[in-house]
């Protein structure tokens, strides 16, 4: 076993390197924090309240809007998936390059639904009743987030779930969504 006559000598070069690394790391962290603050200040938050003029009151109104072609986005304020894609959807509603009108409907949570003996969704005032069927599967819409495409008062497409909604938004933006225009 080797023994050293003189004690362990600390290298001054290593100390300076470590100090420079810590200072560099601190500068990067402070820079990131400042960047986030500036970004948030420069980009006002979009919120559903910014779209009050295109809010639909209940499910019955989805197919009775005067526009010929439009999309309706169904969301829940407590829906985790809705929160995940909120800003992409609101940005699309505000600035889509196809000038497609996007309406919003705040859906009830499943706790607000009452199912009769046949499994049909009902409530006393029918406010939350969804008679909207997927034209491809013939199933009723049962969850959020969801988007339906309406043309001439008829639901021609329905997507449910964040991935499918983002895919629909991409296809509209890329002008590959052939169901409108």
URSULSUL-V371202 format. One record per run of one state. SS is the DSSP state (A for helix, B for strand, O for the rest). FROM is the first residue (numbers start at 0). LEN is the number of residues. Records with the same first field share a line. If there is no record, write none. Layout:
SS = FROM-LEN / FROM-LEN
This chain:
O = 0-11 / 42-5 / 55-3 / 61-7 / 75-4 / 95-5 / 106-3 / 112-1 / 115-5 / 122-10 / 133-6 / 140-5 / 151-2 / 160-1 / 173-8
A = 11-31 / 47-7 / 58-3 / 79-16 / 109-3 / 161-12
B = 54-1 / 68-7 / 100-6 / 113-2 / 120-2 / 132-1 / 139-1 / 145-6 / 153-7
